Amino acid sequence: MNIEEFRDYCLAKKGVTEGFPFDSSTLVFKVMDKMFALTNVDNFVSINLKCDPELAVELRDQYESVQPGYHMSKKHWNTVTVDQDASDQLILAWTDASYQLIVDKLPKKRKEELSKL
């Protein structure tokens, strides 16, 4: 997977925006203004994804490519190295789960806004 494939995948999700709130190389994907994924556009080797805390620990034990979130809450975020022992399909499934975690925790009003997009 390359950065453009990942970017296209994220932007195809309902309500997703992209931006560079931290610096000129860290691309952040948000749904309804809440982060669910971020990566370095200059050096696309890993992706930070939000994860259920219990599942996050399981994935770290199971996959060498999954580590505690770099510069993120280690409890709620994983850093996934691309092109290692997790397939692109699996990484995209984890991206879906990250997106859904955010959507599920949105206030009712924001969920209604999202449903109208």
C-alpha positions as CSV (number, residue, x, y, z in Angstrom):
1,M,0.0,0.0,0.0
2,N,1.2,3.5,-0.7
3,I,0.2,6.9,0.7
4,E,-2.2,7.7,-2.1
5,E,-4.1,4.4,-1.7
6,F,-4.4,5.0,2.0
7,R,-5.4,8.6,1.6
8,D,-8.1,7.7,-1.0
9,Y,-9.4,4.9,1.3
10,C,-9.8,7.3,4.2
11,L,-11.3,10.1,2.2
12,A,-13.9,7.8,0.8
13,K,-15.4,7.4,4.2
14,K,-18.4,9.6,5.1
15,G,-17.6,12.9,6.8
16,V,-13.8,12.5,6.6
17,T,-11.5,15.5,6.2
18,E,-7.7,15.7,6.0
19,G,-5.3,18.3,7.2
20,F,-1.8,19.1,8.6
21,P,-2.6,20.5,12.1
22,F,0.8,19.5,13.6
23,D,3.4,20.1,10.8
24,S,3.8,20.0,7.0
25,S,4.4,16.2,6.9
26,T,1.9,14.7,9.4
27,L,-1.3,14.1,7.5
28,V,-4.3,13.7,9.9
29,F,-7.6,12.2,8.9
30,K,-10.7,13.2,11.0
31,V,-14.3,12.3,11.0
32,M,-16.5,15.2,12.3
33,D,-13.4,16.9,13.6
34,K,-12.1,13.9,15.6
35,M,-8.8,12.2,14.6
36,F,-9.0,8.5,13.6
37,A,-5.7,8.1,11.6
38,L,-2.5,10.0,11.0
39,T,0.7,9.3,9.0
40,N,3.7,10.9,7.5
41,V,3.3,11.9,3.9
42,D,7.0,12.3,3.2
43,N,7.9,8.9,4.6
44,F,4.9,6.6,4.5
45,V,6.1,3.7,6.7
46,S,3.6,3.7,9.5
47,I,0.0,4.8,10.4
48,N,-1.3,5.7,13.8
49,L,-4.8,4.3,14.4
50,K,-7.2,4.6,17.3
51,C,-8.0,1.2,18.8
52,D,-10.0,-0.4,21.6
53,P,-7.6,-0.6,24.6
54,E,-8.0,-4.4,25.1
55,L,-7.7,-5.1,21.4
56,A,-4.7,-2.8,21.1
57,V,-2.7,-5.0,23.5
58,E,-3.8,-8.2,21.7
59,L,-2.7,-6.8,18.3
60,R,0.7,-5.7,19.7
61,D,1.2,-9.3,21.0
62,Q,0.1,-10.9,17.7
63,Y,1.8,-8.6,15.1
64,E,5.4,-7.3,15.1
65,S,4.1,-4.4,12.9
66,V,1.8,-3.1,15.7
67,Q,3.4,-1.0,18.4
68,P,2.0,1.4,21.0
69,G,1.0,4.7,19.4
70,Y,4.0,6.9,18.7
71,H,3.5,10.3,20.2
72,M,-0.1,9.3,21.1
73,S,-1.9,7.8,24.1
74,K,-0.4,4.3,24.3
75,K,-3.7,3.0,25.7
76,H,-5.9,4.1,22.8
77,W,-3.6,4.3,19.8
78,N,-1.4,1.9,17.8
79,T,1.3,2.6,15.3
80,V,1.1,0.1,12.5
81,T,4.2,-0.4,10.3
82,V,3.1,-0.8,6.6
83,D,4.5,-3.7,4.5
84,Q,5.5,-5.8,7.5
85,D,3.6,-8.8,8.9
86,A,0.0,-7.3,8.6
87,S,-1.6,-7.3,5.2
88,D,-3.0,-4.2,3.5
89,Q,-6.5,-5.6,4.0
90,L,-5.9,-6.0,7.7
91,I,-4.6,-2.5,8.0
92,L,-7.6,-1.2,6.2
93,A,-9.9,-3.2,8.5
94,W,-8.1,-1.6,11.5
95,T,-8.6,1.8,9.8
96,D,-12.3,1.0,9.5
97,A,-12.4,0.1,13.2
98,S,-10.6,3.3,14.1
99,Y,-13.1,5.4,12.2
100,Q,-16.0,3.5,13.7
101,L,-14.7,4.0,17.3
102,I,-14.8,7.8,16.7
103,V,-18.3,7.7,15.1
104,D,-19.7,5.6,17.9
105,K,-18.6,8.1,20.5
106,L,-19.9,11.2,18.7
107,P,-22.6,13.1,20.4
108,K,-26.1,12.5,19.0
109,K,-26.2,15.8,17.2
110,R,-22.9,15.1,15.4
111,K,-24.1,11.6,14.5
112,E,-27.2,13.2,12.9
113,E,-25.0,15.6,11.0
114,L,-22.9,12.8,9.7
115,S,-25.9,10.7,8.6
116,K,-27.0,13.7,6.4
117,L,-23.7,13.9,4.5
